[in-house]
């Protein structure tokens, strides 16, 4: 059904007052769980996500082992209380899909060959969801992997752009996701801009797609700076990154 909700006002401001190319506020804490090898708590707008990394450890059951490299098991889970209508606990199609695409994105930056027969488990728990949880989860997972000391080519980072009321904008909020025209979540390796994940919901013209992709890459770089600062704040002896 057509929605009457106006997502951008006459001054070009969005419902929460953001400009089209503005991210929601991001806050990252590193190493918050003491039983995990690495962990991260991340807030991105109203999203609240906890990530715990375990491993590398022997992959079990043994038939899952790869004799040449480690396997990555990302498990994305949305808490029952994380959304307005209570979510039925346990895995569903959506969480399996998100777990799969995040696992594949993380595999591209981890030096897997260093850990034959091992598994690296990445548990992503969404405690509060307000659109963009896969991006928040993947961004937190990158930090938790670095905190675990797992050798990485780069710290992966994720952000979405989309289209609302005919305008391409960065980082859709809840109403924008519900009533907007398109959502384009991506993840990149910020050092090289290699795309690690790209999904699309809705419709964009080729020009809109190019604009949204560029905007999402810029958003990734902003989030990447926040990741690096959070890691530096925890490991003060780390060399300074601009
Ligand atoms: N959502 C919900 N219940 C669900 C799944 C999703 O209320 O069972 C909401 C939640 O706020 C989520 C948003 O819908 O962040 C958008 O979901 P989508 O599948 O697009 O993934 P996301 O944007 O979170 O990566």
py3Dmol code that shows the C-alpha trace and the ligand (Angstrom):
import py3Dmol

protein = """\
ATOM      1  CA  UNK A   1       0.000   0.000   0.000  1.00  0.00           C
ATOM      2  CA  UNK A   2       1.248   3.542  -0.784  1.00  0.00           C
ATOM      3  CA  UNK A   3       2.536   5.282   2.319  1.00  0.00           C
ATOM      4  CA  UNK A   4       1.781   8.938   3.087  1.00  0.00           C
ATOM      5  CA  UNK A   5       4.887   9.285   5.267  1.00  0.00           C
ATOM      6  CA  UNK A   6       7.214  12.027   4.037  1.00  0.00           C
ATOM      7  CA  UNK A   7      10.768  10.867   4.680  1.00  0.00           C
ATOM      8  CA  UNK A   8      12.561  14.037   3.527  1.00  0.00           C
ATOM      9  CA  UNK A   9      11.277  17.548   4.318  1.00  0.00           C
ATOM     10  CA  UNK A  10      11.419  20.641   2.103  1.00  0.00           C
ATOM     11  CA  UNK A  11      14.857  21.561   3.519  1.00  0.00           C
ATOM     12  CA  UNK A  12      16.281  18.189   2.542  1.00  0.00           C
ATOM     13  CA  UNK A  13      16.379  16.949   6.159  1.00  0.00           C
ATOM     14  CA  UNK A  14      15.368  13.437   7.110  1.00  0.00           C
ATOM     15  CA  UNK A  15      12.934  12.366   9.879  1.00  0.00           C
ATOM     16  CA  UNK A  16      15.713  12.274  12.497  1.00  0.00           C
ATOM     17  CA  UNK A  17      17.178  15.591  11.271  1.00  0.00           C
ATOM     18  CA  UNK A  18      20.077  14.044   9.341  1.00  0.00           C
ATOM     19  CA  UNK A  19      21.390  15.351   6.023  1.00  0.00           C
ATOM     20  CA  UNK A  20      21.224  12.887   3.085  1.00  0.00           C
ATOM     21  CA  UNK A  21      24.904  11.923   3.440  1.00  0.00           C
ATOM     22  CA  UNK A  22      24.980  11.753   7.244  1.00  0.00           C
ATOM     23  CA  UNK A  23      25.494   8.575   9.282  1.00  0.00           C
ATOM     24  CA  UNK A  24      23.716   7.781  12.530  1.00  0.00           C
ATOM     25  CA  UNK A  25      25.913   8.052  15.620  1.00  0.00           C
ATOM     26  CA  UNK A  26      28.327   5.127  16.072  1.00  0.00           C
ATOM     27  CA  UNK A  27      29.869   4.102  19.403  1.00  0.00           C
ATOM     28  CA  UNK A  28      32.318   1.185  19.723  1.00  0.00           C
ATOM     29  CA  UNK A  29      33.762  -0.550  22.787  1.00  0.00           C
ATOM     30  CA  UNK A  30      36.484  -3.177  22.387  1.00  0.00           C
ATOM     31  CA  UNK A  31      37.152  -6.249  24.548  1.00  0.00           C
ATOM     32  CA  UNK A  32      34.041  -6.171  26.734  1.00  0.00           C
ATOM     33  CA  UNK A  33      33.631  -9.952  27.244  1.00  0.00           C
ATOM     34  CA  UNK A  34      36.375 -11.686  29.204  1.00  0.00           C
ATOM     35  CA  UNK A  35      35.663 -15.302  28.209  1.00  0.00           C
ATOM     36  CA  UNK A  36      35.830 -14.593  24.489  1.00  0.00           C
ATOM     37  CA  UNK A  37      39.129 -14.341  22.600  1.00  0.00           C
ATOM     38  CA  UNK A  38      37.916 -11.049  21.173  1.00  0.00           C
ATOM     39  CA  UNK A  39      34.770  -8.990  21.574  1.00  0.00           C
ATOM     40  CA  UNK A  40      33.073  -5.745  20.653  1.00  0.00           C
ATOM     41  CA  UNK A  41      29.975  -3.860  21.740  1.00  0.00           C
ATOM     42  CA  UNK A  42      28.697  -1.478  19.098  1.00  0.00           C
ATOM     43  CA  UNK A  43      25.857   1.043  18.974  1.00  0.00           C
ATOM     44  CA  UNK A  44      24.841   2.412  15.584  1.00  0.00           C
ATOM     45  CA  UNK A  45      21.870   4.751  15.942  1.00  0.00           C
ATOM     46  CA  UNK A  46      19.326   2.621  17.820  1.00  0.00           C
ATOM     47  CA  UNK A  47      21.082  -0.661  16.940  1.00  0.00           C
ATOM     48  CA  UNK A  48      22.893  -2.369  19.818  1.00  0.00           C
ATOM     49  CA  UNK A  49      25.086  -5.330  18.929  1.00  0.00           C
ATOM     50  CA  UNK A  50      27.456  -7.572  20.876  1.00  0.00           C
ATOM     51  CA  UNK A  51      30.030  -9.730  19.073  1.00  0.00           C
ATOM     52  CA  UNK A  52      32.167 -12.477  20.605  1.00  0.00           C
ATOM     53  CA  UNK A  53      34.944 -14.270  18.693  1.00  0.00           C
ATOM     54  CA  UNK A  54      36.159 -17.748  19.683  1.00  0.00           C
ATOM     55  CA  UNK A  55      39.091 -19.532  18.079  1.00  0.00           C
ATOM     56  CA  UNK A  56      40.954 -20.425  16.005  1.00  0.00           C
ATOM     57  CA  UNK A  57      40.227 -23.846  17.516  1.00  0.00           C
ATOM     58  CA  UNK A  58      39.869 -27.376  16.118  1.00  0.00           C
ATOM     59  CA  UNK A  59      36.771 -27.414  13.886  1.00  0.00           C
ATOM     60  CA  UNK A  60      34.170 -29.879  15.154  1.00  0.00           C
ATOM     61  CA  UNK A  61      32.539 -32.073  13.970  1.00  0.00           C
ATOM     62  CA  UNK A  62      35.678 -33.173  12.148  1.00  0.00           C
ATOM     63  CA  UNK A  63      34.024 -33.516   8.742  1.00  0.00           C
ATOM     64  CA  UNK A  64      33.682 -29.703   8.688  1.00  0.00           C
ATOM     65  CA  UNK A  65      37.487 -29.320   8.779  1.00  0.00           C
ATOM     66  CA  UNK A  66      39.381 -28.034   5.771  1.00  0.00           C
ATOM     67  CA  UNK A  67      42.937 -29.460   5.775  1.00  0.00           C
ATOM     68  CA  UNK A  68      44.245 -26.344   3.997  1.00  0.00           C
ATOM     69  CA  UNK A  69      42.620 -23.495   5.874  1.00  0.00           C
ATOM     70  CA  UNK A  70      40.352 -22.345   8.690  1.00  0.00           C
ATOM     71  CA  UNK A  71      36.584 -22.075   8.293  1.00  0.00           C
ATOM     72  CA  UNK A  72      34.613 -19.075   9.529  1.00  0.00           C
ATOM     73  CA  UNK A  73      31.285 -19.596  11.294  1.00  0.00           C
ATOM     74  CA  UNK A  74      29.522 -16.283  11.764  1.00  0.00           C
ATOM     75  CA  UNK A  75      26.221 -16.723  13.606  1.00  0.00           C
ATOM     76  CA  UNK A  76      23.884 -13.725  13.484  1.00  0.00           C
ATOM     77  CA  UNK A  77      21.102 -13.847  16.061  1.00  0.00           C
ATOM     78  CA  UNK A  78      18.395 -11.342  16.833  1.00  0.00           C
ATOM     79  CA  UNK A  79      17.240 -11.374  20.455  1.00  0.00           C
ATOM     80  CA  UNK A  80      13.490 -11.883  20.946  1.00  0.00           C
ATOM     81  CA  UNK A  81      13.310  -8.495  22.696  1.00  0.00           C
ATOM     82  CA  UNK A  82      15.320  -6.617  20.043  1.00  0.00           C
ATOM     83  CA  UNK A  83      12.323  -5.580  17.919  1.00  0.00           C
ATOM     84  CA  UNK A  84       8.844  -4.098  18.528  1.00  0.00           C
ATOM     85  CA  UNK A  85       6.940  -7.314  17.779  1.00  0.00           C
ATOM     86  CA  UNK A  86       8.681 -10.006  19.818  1.00  0.00           C
ATOM     87  CA  UNK A  87      10.850 -12.093  17.465  1.00  0.00           C
ATOM     88  CA  UNK A  88      10.406 -15.861  17.674  1.00  0.00           C
ATOM     89  CA  UNK A  89      13.702 -17.125  19.170  1.00  0.00           C
ATOM     90  CA  UNK A  90      16.055 -19.283  17.134  1.00  0.00           C
ATOM     91  CA  UNK A  91      17.381 -19.324  13.565  1.00  0.00           C
ATOM     92  CA  UNK A  92      15.142 -18.458  10.627  1.00  0.00           C
ATOM     93  CA  UNK A  93      15.701 -17.898   6.891  1.00  0.00           C
ATOM     94  CA  UNK A  94      16.746 -14.285   7.411  1.00  0.00           C
ATOM     95  CA  UNK A  95      19.296 -15.004  10.150  1.00  0.00           C
ATOM     96  CA  UNK A  96      20.746 -17.936   8.134  1.00  0.00           C
ATOM     97  CA  UNK A  97      21.140 -15.673   5.112  1.00  0.00           C
ATOM     98  CA  UNK A  98      22.804 -12.905   7.120  1.00  0.00           C
ATOM     99  CA  UNK A  99      25.105 -15.418   8.876  1.00  0.00           C
ATOM    100  CA  UNK A 100      26.142 -16.824   5.490  1.00  0.00           C
ATOM    101  CA  UNK A 101      26.907 -13.502   3.802  1.00  0.00           C
ATOM    102  CA  UNK A 102      28.794 -12.218   6.857  1.00  0.00           C
ATOM    103  CA  UNK A 103      30.843 -15.458   7.074  1.00  0.00           C
ATOM    104  CA  UNK A 104      31.773 -15.107   3.396  1.00  0.00           C
ATOM    105  CA  UNK A 105      32.700 -11.433   3.816  1.00  0.00           C
ATOM    106  CA  UNK A 106      34.926 -12.159   6.835  1.00  0.00           C
ATOM    107  CA  UNK A 107      36.626 -15.090   5.063  1.00  0.00           C
ATOM    108  CA  UNK A 108      37.959 -12.643   2.477  1.00  0.00           C
ATOM    109  CA  UNK A 109      40.029 -10.675   5.023  1.00  0.00           C
ATOM    110  CA  UNK A 110      41.215 -13.389   7.453  1.00  0.00           C
ATOM    111  CA  UNK A 111      44.526 -15.165   6.736  1.00  0.00           C
ATOM    112  CA  UNK A 112      42.760 -18.534   6.796  1.00  0.00           C
ATOM    113  CA  UNK A 113      45.744 -20.574   5.504  1.00  0.00           C
ATOM    114  CA  UNK A 114      47.545 -19.984   8.798  1.00  0.00           C
ATOM    115  CA  UNK A 115      45.029 -22.196  10.631  1.00  0.00           C
ATOM    116  CA  UNK A 116      44.348 -25.464   8.778  1.00  0.00           C
ATOM    117  CA  UNK A 117      41.544 -27.628  10.254  1.00  0.00           C
ATOM    118  CA  UNK A 118      40.486 -24.797  12.577  1.00  0.00           C
ATOM    119  CA  UNK A 119      37.263 -22.874  12.970  1.00  0.00           C
ATOM    120  CA  UNK A 120      36.862 -19.233  13.882  1.00  0.00           C
ATOM    121  CA  UNK A 121      33.451 -18.632  15.453  1.00  0.00           C
ATOM    122  CA  UNK A 122      31.935 -15.157  15.324  1.00  0.00           C
ATOM    123  CA  UNK A 123      28.781 -14.781  17.423  1.00  0.00           C
ATOM    124  CA  UNK A 124      26.757 -11.689  16.571  1.00  0.00           C
ATOM    125  CA  UNK A 125      23.947 -10.931  19.012  1.00  0.00           C
ATOM    126  CA  UNK A 126      21.552  -8.133  18.096  1.00  0.00           C
ATOM    127  CA  UNK A 127      20.162  -6.744  21.356  1.00  0.00           C
ATOM    128  CA  UNK A 128      18.268  -3.835  19.818  1.00  0.00           C
ATOM    129  CA  UNK A 129      17.367  -3.544  16.127  1.00  0.00           C
ATOM    130  CA  UNK A 130      16.517  -0.381  14.224  1.00  0.00           C
ATOM    131  CA  UNK A 131      17.507  -1.155  10.600  1.00  0.00           C
ATOM    132  CA  UNK A 132      21.027  -1.844   9.398  1.00  0.00           C
ATOM    133  CA  UNK A 133      21.809  -4.625  11.858  1.00  0.00           C
ATOM    134  CA  UNK A 134      23.837  -6.677   9.351  1.00  0.00           C
ATOM    135  CA  UNK A 135      26.104  -3.638   8.784  1.00  0.00           C
ATOM    136  CA  UNK A 136      26.374  -2.991  12.523  1.00  0.00           C
ATOM    137  CA  UNK A 137      27.078  -6.701  13.164  1.00  0.00           C
ATOM    138  CA  UNK A 138      29.745  -6.977  10.469  1.00  0.00           C
ATOM    139  CA  UNK A 139      31.451  -3.754  11.585  1.00  0.00           C
ATOM    140  CA  UNK A 140      31.514  -5.018  15.188  1.00  0.00           C
ATOM    141  CA  UNK A 141      32.773  -8.428  14.000  1.00  0.00           C
ATOM    142  CA  UNK A 142      35.752  -6.729  12.313  1.00  0.00           C
ATOM    143  CA  UNK A 143      36.704  -5.079  15.592  1.00  0.00           C
ATOM    144  CA  UNK A 144      36.200  -8.288  17.608  1.00  0.00           C
ATOM    145  CA  UNK A 145      38.427 -10.251  15.175  1.00  0.00           C
ATOM    146  CA  UNK A 146      41.173  -7.639  15.576  1.00  0.00           C
ATOM    147  CA  UNK A 147      40.708  -7.769  19.370  1.00  0.00           C
ATOM    148  CA  UNK A 148      41.120 -11.568  19.215  1.00  0.00           C
ATOM    149  CA  UNK A 149      44.487 -11.063  17.509  1.00  0.00           C
ATOM    150  CA  UNK A 150      43.403 -13.017  14.441  1.00  0.00           C
ATOM    151  CA  UNK A 151      45.663 -12.122  11.496  1.00  0.00           C
ATOM    152  CA  UNK A 152      43.726  -9.946   9.077  1.00  0.00           C
ATOM    153  CA  UNK A 153      44.543  -8.348   5.756  1.00  0.00           C
ATOM    154  CA  UNK A 154      42.366  -5.450   6.856  1.00  0.00           C
ATOM    155  CA  UNK A 155      39.580  -4.655   9.338  1.00  0.00           C
ATOM    156  CA  UNK A 156      36.324  -5.157   7.405  1.00  0.00           C
ATOM    157  CA  UNK A 157      33.645  -2.495   7.728  1.00  0.00           C
ATOM    158  CA  UNK A 158      30.063  -2.216   6.550  1.00  0.00           C
ATOM    159  CA  UNK A 159      27.497   0.475   5.797  1.00  0.00           C
ATOM    160  CA  UNK A 160      24.356   0.887   3.696  1.00  0.00           C
ATOM    161  CA  UNK A 161      22.979   3.549   1.417  1.00  0.00           C
ATOM    162  CA  UNK A 162      19.492   3.586  -0.030  1.00  0.00           C
ATOM    163  CA  UNK A 163      16.709   5.561  -1.630  1.00  0.00           C
ATOM    164  CA  UNK A 164      13.883   7.388   0.135  1.00  0.00           C
ATOM    165  CA  UNK A 165      11.294   9.688  -1.455  1.00  0.00           C
ATOM    166  CA  UNK A 166      13.314   9.457  -4.696  1.00  0.00           C
ATOM    167  CA  UNK A 167      16.592  10.636  -3.062  1.00  0.00           C
ATOM    168  CA  UNK A 168      19.735   8.571  -2.534  1.00  0.00           C
ATOM    169  CA  UNK A 169      20.756   8.749   1.153  1.00  0.00           C
ATOM    170  CA  UNK A 170      23.268   7.184   3.515  1.00  0.00           C
ATOM    171  CA  UNK A 171      22.482   4.692   6.307  1.00  0.00           C
ATOM    172  CA  UNK A 172      18.695   4.151   6.354  1.00  0.00           C
ATOM    173  CA  UNK A 173      16.917   4.428   9.711  1.00  0.00           C
ATOM    174  CA  UNK A 174      13.927   2.316  10.748  1.00  0.00           C
ATOM    175  CA  UNK A 175      11.108   4.261   9.011  1.00  0.00           C
ATOM    176  CA  UNK A 176      13.347   4.861   5.994  1.00  0.00           C
ATOM    177  CA  UNK A 177      13.963   1.115   5.715  1.00  0.00           C
ATOM    178  CA  UNK A 178      10.251   0.309   6.151  1.00  0.00           C
ATOM    179  CA  UNK A 179       8.848   2.977   3.813  1.00  0.00           C
ATOM    180  CA  UNK A 180      11.833   3.709   1.528  1.00  0.00           C
ATOM    181  CA  UNK A 181      12.405   2.586  -2.064  1.00  0.00           C
ATOM    182  CA  UNK A 182      15.716   0.701  -1.819  1.00  0.00           C
ATOM    183  CA  UNK A 183      18.468  -0.401   0.570  1.00  0.00           C
ATOM    184  CA  UNK A 184      22.033  -1.257  -0.507  1.00  0.00           C
ATOM    185  CA  UNK A 185      24.147  -2.694   2.317  1.00  0.00           C
ATOM    186  CA  UNK A 186      27.802  -3.251   1.466  1.00  0.00           C
ATOM    187  CA  UNK A 187      30.987  -4.246   3.282  1.00  0.00           C
ATOM    188  CA  UNK A 188      34.484  -3.344   2.146  1.00  0.00           C
ATOM    189  CA  UNK A 189      38.107  -3.769   2.973  1.00  0.00           C
ATOM    190  CA  UNK A 190      38.825  -0.052   3.561  1.00  0.00           C
ATOM    191  CA  UNK A 191      42.507  -0.256   2.558  1.00  0.00           C
ATOM    192  CA  UNK A 192      41.700  -1.413  -0.984  1.00  0.00           C
ATOM    193  CA  UNK A 193      37.938  -0.680  -1.296  1.00  0.00           C
ATOM    194  CA  UNK A 194      37.460  -4.350  -2.279  1.00  0.00           C
ATOM    195  CA  UNK A 195      33.759  -5.190  -1.955  1.00  0.00           C
ATOM    196  CA  UNK A 196      33.253  -8.016   0.566  1.00  0.00           C
ATOM    197  CA  UNK A 197      29.445  -7.944   0.608  1.00  0.00           C
ATOM    198  CA  UNK A 198      26.827  -6.282  -1.562  1.00  0.00           C
ATOM    199  CA  UNK A 199      23.100  -6.866  -1.289  1.00  0.00           C
ATOM    200  CA  UNK A 200      20.167  -4.890  -2.607  1.00  0.00           C
ATOM    201  CA  UNK A 201      16.548  -4.607  -1.651  1.00  0.00           C
ATOM    202  CA  UNK A 202      14.178  -2.562  -3.868  1.00  0.00           C
ATOM    203  CA  UNK A 203      14.870  -0.736  -7.121  1.00  0.00           C
ATOM    204  CA  UNK A 204      17.595   1.694  -8.190  1.00  0.00           C
ATOM    205  CA  UNK A 205      18.461   3.011 -11.652  1.00  0.00           C
ATOM    206  CA  UNK A 206      22.068   2.491 -12.774  1.00  0.00           C
ATOM    207  CA  UNK A 207      22.854   6.153 -11.920  1.00  0.00           C
ATOM    208  CA  UNK A 208      21.211   5.842  -8.501  1.00  0.00           C
ATOM    209  CA  UNK A 209      23.079   2.596  -7.878  1.00  0.00           C
ATOM    210  CA  UNK A 210      26.435   4.222  -8.677  1.00  0.00           C
ATOM    211  CA  UNK A 211      25.621   7.152  -6.395  1.00  0.00           C
ATOM    212  CA  UNK A 212      24.431   4.881  -3.562  1.00  0.00           C
ATOM    213  CA  UNK A 213      27.534   2.684  -3.875  1.00  0.00           C
ATOM    214  CA  UNK A 214      29.838   5.705  -3.689  1.00  0.00           C
ATOM    215  CA  UNK A 215      27.917   7.035  -0.692  1.00  0.00           C
ATOM    216  CA  UNK A 216      28.025   3.669   1.091  1.00  0.00           C
ATOM    217  CA  UNK A 217      31.799   3.403   0.490  1.00  0.00           C
ATOM    218  CA  UNK A 218      32.240   6.877   2.021  1.00  0.00           C
ATOM    219  CA  UNK A 219      30.099   5.773   4.985  1.00  0.00           C
ATOM    220  CA  UNK A 220      32.307   2.686   5.384  1.00  0.00           C
ATOM    221  CA  UNK A 221      35.394   4.899   5.623  1.00  0.00           C
ATOM    222  CA  UNK A 222      33.803   7.041   8.351  1.00  0.00           C
ATOM    223  CA  UNK A 223      32.847   3.891  10.300  1.00  0.00           C
ATOM    224  CA  UNK A 224      36.351   2.483   9.693  1.00  0.00           C
ATOM    225  CA  UNK A 225      37.939   5.525  11.376  1.00  0.00           C
ATOM    226  CA  UNK A 226      35.681   4.972  14.409  1.00  0.00           C
ATOM    227  CA  UNK A 227      36.693   1.263  14.501  1.00  0.00           C
ATOM    228  CA  UNK A 228      40.384   2.167  14.432  1.00  0.00           C
ATOM    229  CA  UNK A 229      40.010   4.820  17.126  1.00  0.00           C
ATOM    230  CA  UNK A 230      38.168   2.349  19.404  1.00  0.00           C
ATOM    231  CA  UNK A 231      40.930  -0.248  18.927  1.00  0.00           C
ATOM    232  CA  UNK A 232      43.612   2.377  19.607  1.00  0.00           C
ATOM    233  CA  UNK A 233      41.822   3.555  22.742  1.00  0.00           C
ATOM    234  CA  UNK A 234      42.033   0.005  24.083  1.00  0.00           C
ATOM    235  CA  UNK A 235      45.562  -0.757  22.895  1.00  0.00           C
ATOM    236  CA  UNK A 236      47.195   2.589  23.633  1.00  0.00           C
ATOM    237  CA  UNK A 237      50.605   1.395  22.528  1.00  0.00           C
ATOM    238  CA  UNK A 238      49.376   0.887  18.963  1.00  0.00           C
ATOM    239  CA  UNK A 239      50.915   3.297  16.427  1.00  0.00           C
ATOM    240  CA  UNK A 240      48.811   6.323  15.691  1.00  0.00           C
ATOM    241  CA  UNK A 241      46.468   6.068  12.700  1.00  0.00           C
ATOM    242  CA  UNK A 242      45.146   9.257  11.145  1.00  0.00           C
TER     243      UNK A 242
END
"""
ligand_1 = """\
25
LIG
N 13.082 -6.366 11.763
C 12.070 -6.687 12.640
N 11.772 -8.016 12.842
C 12.418 -9.020 12.182
C 13.437 -8.674 11.282
C 13.746 -7.340 11.084
O 11.464 -5.815 13.249
O 12.123 -10.211 12.392
C 13.437 -4.941 11.597
C 14.728 -4.601 12.364
O 14.630 -3.303 12.913
C 15.761 -4.636 11.263
C 14.964 -4.040 10.117
O 13.676 -4.632 10.241
O 16.912 -3.899 11.613
C 15.535 -4.262 8.744
O 15.736 -5.627 8.520
P 16.576 -6.173 7.304
O 16.166 -7.583 7.059
O 16.538 -5.210 6.186
O 18.082 -6.257 7.878
P 19.025 -5.134 8.495
O 18.697 -3.813 7.837
O 18.770 -5.104 9.971
O 20.411 -5.599 8.170
"""
view = py3Dmol.view(width=600, height=400)
view.addModel(protein, "pdb")
view.setStyle({"model": 0}, {"cartoon": {"style": "trace"}})
view.addModel(ligand_1, "xyz")
view.setStyle({"model": 1}, {"stick": {}})
view.zoomTo()
view.show()
